């Protein structure tokens, strides 16, 4: 089947307003890979909530329509759904929609699923994290079929099945873009790095507690924490209380290139999040040559240099064990590329030759 005249519509709660915004990393990487590998496929993104404006713009030559959905509260949400539905109809009439992909099994999947059924368009949902939780009440209204669901990891397949009694039929992993890395042997001058949203769910208070515990045995330990978010001020205060100002740098948000450079200079990537679909940062840290320690095991199989622990005590023990081992090898570990994931997506959509 030819790729010509194929139109893929992406439904997402939010999307970067311009190319300088670096978040929703997995989603950005996936679209970039599809665009690169399949230039004849037209990608159109409908972003429900962010940017906070009704606009039409381009991001890396991909057309974006934003609906400023944050202003539609409670029953007025129906107006947002009507506007998105109207735009879907316009696109479908102008250039027949070949498939719809919803990011997360939430509001976007609700619209995408019903539009797909109504217009006989293939619809899929990429389950990426929080949407697999039991608290996701939208599942009962979406009523997705197993064949619509694509999980990012084995962990999310199991979580979704356990919580909603529907087992996603497809597994397409998160991945990285190796071209973002300069594979040179950089000096591992940073002992521990953390990176991500500084939200309470990510549990970076545990990150600080681990550093404080290690400081008793390794007084010169050096750590870096990249990111911003609601917990930032609390973490700053906690650093002072634990007297960690000389051991931890809280350096704010960095570009992907800057974060990767820091990872390549780091021995351990510490990821204390309580819940995680398949962290892009962990995958990038592995390819940067760092060892990863986390509480969540994303895949059933073991991943080289990724250490999974169950408790804070175990995390402290594993971190000390690795830092104390002079013979440890720091080498790039490539788990999956986003190009591979894009190929699987396109094959699933039926676009591939």
Secondary structure by P-SEA (a helix, b strand, c coil): cccccbbbbbbbcccccccccccaaaaaaaaaaaaaacccbbbbbbbccccccccccccccbbbbbcccccccccaaaaaaaaaaaaaaaaaaaccccbbbbccccaaaaaaaaaaaaabbbbbbbccccccccccccccccccccccbbbccaaaaaaaaaaccccccbbbbbbbcccccccccccccccbbbbccccccccaaaaaaaaaaaccccccbbbbbbbcccaaaaaaaaaaaacccccccccccccaaaaaaaaaaccbbbbbcccccccaaaaaaaaabbbbbbcccccccccccbbbbccaaaaaaaaaaaaacccccbbbbbcccaaaaaaaaaaaacccc
